């Protein structure tokens, strides 16, 4: 069974450069700076995914059309990535909360505390 990664198309640096209208040396520089990090072959050759090509085009747009310098572009990319990760985490947590509420549990806020307590009405308190 092929994994999702195996089914993606990857491009050598010359093709990626042609697709984006950039020079291959520019792509190497962006890789060294950490702006775009393509996959590597066992021999060290760069292989660019469609996502990498899209990111290169975004970098080109920000640089040429919006006048953002490379340091600013790197910050934009990093913050965008953090936002996407936080949105995914938020979605996961919301699903867990929804699943907990369907099981009959309840989240109870404890005032003046950083603790959140999950109350389960079916559990009884042990007596000592």
C-alpha positions in Angstrom: 0.0 0.0 0.0 1.5 3.4 -1.0 1.5 6.2 1.5 0.3 9.7 0.9 3.9 10.9 0.6 4.7 8.3 -2.1 1.7 9.5 -4.3 2.9 13.1 -4.4 4.8 14.6 -7.3 8.3 15.9 -6.7 10.4 18.0 -8.9 14.1 18.4 -9.3 15.5 21.9 -8.7 15.7 22.8 -12.4 12.0 22.0 -12.9 11.1 23.8 -9.7 13.0 26.8 -10.8 11.3 26.8 -14.2 7.8 26.4 -12.6 8.4 29.3 -10.3 10.3 31.5 -12.7 13.2 31.7 -10.3 16.9 30.8 -10.7 18.0 27.5 -9.2 20.6 29.4 -7.1 17.7 31.4 -5.6 16.0 28.2 -4.5 19.3 27.0 -3.0 19.5 30.2 -1.0 15.9 29.9 0.2 16.7 26.4 1.3 19.8 27.5 3.3 17.8 30.3 4.9 15.0 27.9 5.9 12.3 29.6 3.9 11.6 26.4 1.9 13.0 23.0 2.9 12.5 20.5 0.1 12.9 16.8 0.6 16.3 15.3 -0.1 17.3 12.2 -2.0 19.8 9.8 -0.5 22.4 11.5 -2.6 21.4 14.9 -1.2 19.5 16.2 -4.3 16.6 18.5 -3.6 13.1 17.4 -4.4 10.4 20.0 -4.4 6.7 19.1 -3.7 3.7 20.9 -5.0 3.4 22.5 -1.6 7.0 23.7 -1.9 6.3 25.2 -5.3 3.3 27.0 -3.9 5.4 28.4 -1.1 8.1 29.5 -3.5 5.4 31.4 -5.5 4.1 33.0 -2.3 7.7 34.1 -1.4 8.1 35.6 -4.9 4.8 37.5 -4.6 5.6 38.8 -1.1 9.0 39.9 -2.3 8.2 41.4 -5.7 4.6 42.6 -5.4 4.5 43.5 -1.7 8.1 44.6 -1.2 8.7 42.4 1.9 12.4 41.6 2.6 13.5 38.0 3.1 13.6 38.4 6.9 10.0 39.6 6.9 9.0 36.8 4.6 10.6 34.2 6.9 8.6 35.7 9.8 5.4 35.6 7.8 6.0 32.0 6.9 6.8 31.0 10.5 3.8 32.8 11.9 1.5 31.3 9.3 2.7 27.9 10.1 2.2 28.5 13.8 -1.4 29.7 13.2 -2.1 26.6 11.1 -0.7 24.3 13.9 -2.8 26.1 16.5 -5.9 25.9 14.4 -5.4 22.1 14.1 -4.8 21.8 17.8 -7.9 23.9 18.5 -10.0 21.7 16.2 -8.7 18.5 18.0 -9.4 19.9 21.4 -12.9 21.0 20.4 -13.6 17.4 19.1 -12.3 16.0 22.4 -14.6 18.4 24.4 -17.6 17.5 22.2 -16.8 13.7 22.7 -16.6 14.2 26.4 -19.9 16.0 26.6 -21.6 13.2 24.6 -20.3 10.7 27.2 -22.1 12.6 29.9 -19.1 14.3 31.4 -19.0 18.0 32.2 -16.2 20.5 32.4 -16.5 22.6 35.5 -14.5 25.9 35.9 -13.0 26.3 39.4 -12.9 30.1 40.1 -9.6 31.6 41.0 -7.7 28.5 40.0 -5.9 27.4 36.8 -7.4 24.0 37.2 -10.2 22.6 35.1 -11.9 19.6 36.6 -13.8 17.0 34.6 -16.8 15.9 36.7 -18.3 12.5 36.1 -21.6 12.1 37.9 -21.4 8.3 37.7 -18.2 8.1 39.8 -18.8 8.1 43.5 -16.5 9.5 46.1 -14.6 7.0 48.2 -15.1 7.2 51.9 -12.3 6.7 54.3 
